[in-house]
Amino acid sequence: MSDYKFLTYSVESGTATITLNRPEVYNALNDEITYEFQDALKAVAKDSQVRVVVITGEGKAFCSGQDLKAASGQQKRSFMESLNKRYNPIIRAMRTLPKPIVCRLNGVAAGAGCSLALACDIIVASEEASMIEIFINIGLVPDSGSSYFLPRLTGLAKAFELCSMGTKVSATDALKFGLVNKVVPASQLDEAVKSYTDYYSIAPTKSIGIIKRMLNKSATSTLDEMLEYEAYSQEIAGTSNDYKEGVQAFLEKRKPLFKGE
């Protein structure tokens, strides 16, 4: 386990777990924790033993967003500078990480905390969890990727409502709106998350990383562009060791032993 002040980082059986660890303020994001988060994501990217990542929060909340109390004590704070140095690098690192990220949504995800959850590839939510684009309540606008993720998940009309009204979304409604993948009782959250990590920790990680890039690109591409990119990507996947193992396992009528290479 790595030594961080405001988050915990551990790796076990191919799964890296990053836990926001400021439960006394519902895991609100101060300057230090955002820089630690960036460092943890760099560690994940460099560690070939890591096949899947879990992001969660300590205590009752997932993440309540920006620590307003900490921010209020700083004079002449630039929102643009804060986003470009602290938040945007996290979101970019999550979306470009060639490994699946599972959000263990254990409680409220508000503001930038909601954006962090939406930037994950899979969201498993406790029935007690909720999501809220709370920016409007203090006269701000969504940031950290929310304006990108939300309309692509819910459609423009619902995204506008959630952003402009600061509507709190229960876990059940989040599932209905397409914001999360699964909702389970709090007592079953770890088991549900493990069902995903168990799969991804032995899956063909290289191909999954390529799939992630393809889906990212598809949001702003034409059909012809994606057909060409699919052909390019398939050429890469077809040269992987996992492809060779998958074919050999099929011919030998056994389960493949993918190594993520």
N, C-alpha and C positions, 0 to 999 in steps of 0.2 A: 504494500500500500504506500503510495507516494505521500509526501509531506506537504499538505496544503493547509492554509489557515481557515478558509471559508468554504471549502468543499472537500469531499473525500473521493479518492480514486483507487480502484482496485481492479485486478484482473484475475479471473478464475475460469478455467475450462474454456478458454477462447472468448470469454465475455468480459468486456471492460464496463465497469459501472461508475458513472460520475454522479455524485449526489450533492446537490446544493445544500450547504450546511450552515444556515443562519435561521434556525427554526424560531428563535425569539422574535424575529421580524418577518416571519412567514417567507423566509428565503429571498427577501428583497435584494436587489442587485446594487451593490456599491461598486466603486471603481475597482477595488482589489479583487472581488470575486469574478468580475468579468475578465480581468487579465488572467486569473488563475484558470478560468474556463477555457480561454484561448490556449493556454499552455497544455491543459489536459487533452484537448482535441489534437494538438500537435503530437502529443505522446501516443495517442491512439493511432494516428496516421502512420507513425514510424514503427509501431510494434507489429511485426508480422504474425505474432501469436494471437493477436486480437482479430476475431472474425465478425463480431457483432458488439454494438455499444448500447448500454441502457443509460438513460438520463432520467433522474428522479429528484425528489426533494425530501429533506429530512423533516419529520414531524407531520403536522396537519396539512400543510400547504405544499404545492409543487413549486410555485414561484409567484410572488405578488407583484413582480415588475420592479421598476426603478425604485430605489430607496429615496423617497422624497425628502425625508428628514436629513439624510446625508447630503443630498444635492442642494437643499435650501441654505446650507451653511457656506456654500461656495459663491463668491462674488463673480459677476459677469460670466456666468457659465454659458458656453456655446453648445447649443443642442446639436448642431451639425458636427462639431468636433467630437462631442461625446459619442455620437452614433458612428462616425467614421473610425474612431479609435477603439471603442469598447464593444458596441453591439454588432455592427455590420460584419466585422471579421469573424465573429462567432457564427452568424447565420451562413456566411459564405463557406466557412470551414465545414459546417454540418452538411450543407447541400453538395459540396464537392468531395466529401469523404467517400472513397470507393468501398464503403462498408455500410451495412444497414444499421440504422439507429432506431431503437425502440424507446418510446416515451412511456415511462411508468407514471401515469398521471394519478397521483395519490391524493390530490386535493385541488384547491383553487389555482388556476393559471390565469393571471391578470396582466393586462398591458403587455410589456415586453416578455413576461412569463408565458403569456398565451402565444406570442410569436415563437418563442423557443419550442413550445410543444408542437406547433404547426410545422416547424422546420424539420421535425423528425419524420422518418419514413413510415413508422407504425406507431399508433397511439393506443395503449391499453389503459382504460380509465376505470377507477373505482366508482361505484355508484354515488359516493359522497363527493366526487370531484365536480368541478364546474370550470367554465371558461368565460372570460369577459374582456372585451376590448374597452378598457376603462379610460382610455385617453381623453375621450370627449368630456368626461366628468370634471376635468381640470383645464378644459379649453385647449387640449392638444389634439393631434391627429395620430393615427396608427403609424407605427414604425417597426423596425427590426423584421421587415418582411411580411407583416400582416396584410398590407394592401395588395401584396402579390398572391399570398396563399389563399386568403379567404374567398375572393370571387371565383377562384378556380375550383374550390371545394363546394361552395354553397350556391354559386350563381350570383350575379351582380345585385339583384334586388335584396336578397337576404343579407349579403355582405354589407350593403349600404345601411340597412336597418341596424345590424349588429354594431357597426362602427359609429354611426351617427347618433344612436340612442344609448350606447353603452349597455346593451341588454345582456343580462347574465344568462348563460346557457347551461342548463343542467347536463349531467353526463348522458342521460337518456335522450335529451333533445340533440345533444352533440352527435350522438350516433345517428339519429334520424336525419340530421342535416349533412351527414357525411364528413364530419370533422374528426371523428375517431373511428378506430377499427373494431373495438370491442369494449363492452361495459360489463363489469362483474362486481359482485359484493366485495367490500373492502377485504374481507377475510380470504378471498380467493385471488386477490390481485397478484401476489407473488407467483402463484401457480400459473396464472394466465400469462404473465410476462415470460415465465420460464418455458412455456410451450413454444413461444417464438424464438427465444434464445437457443433452446435445444435444437431447433431446426436450423437456424442460421449459423450456429457454431460449427456445423458439419456440412453446410451447403457449399456449392461452388462459388466462393466469395468473389472471384474475379468476374464471373458472369453477372453476379448481382450488382457489382460496382458499375459495370457497363450498362446494365438495365437502368440504374439510377441516373446515369448521365443521359441516356436516351430519353427518359421521361422528363428530365429537366429541360432538355432541348425541345421536346415536342410542344411545350407550352407556347413557344414563339416561332414555330416552324410551319412550313407548308407540307402537304402530303408528299410532294416530290422530294423536298429536302429530307424528309424523314425516311423515305424509301432509300435514298442514297446513303443516309447515315446508318440505317439498319444494315445495309450491305457491308459498309465499312466496319461496323461493330461486329457483325457476324464473322468477318474475316479474322478479327482479333480473338474472339471467343473460340473460333475453330482451331486456333493454334495453341490453346491452353492445355496444360496437363490434365485438368479436370475433364475436358472434352474427351481426351483419349481414354481416361479412366471410365467415364460414363459409357462410352461405346463398348469398351472391353467388359465392363460389368453386365451390360445388356446381353452381350454374346454369351457370357458365362452364366447368365441367369442368376445373378447375385446383386446385392445392394452395392452401389458404388461407394468408394472411400475417398471422398473429395478432400483435397488439401488446401483448396483456396488459391491454387496457382494456375 
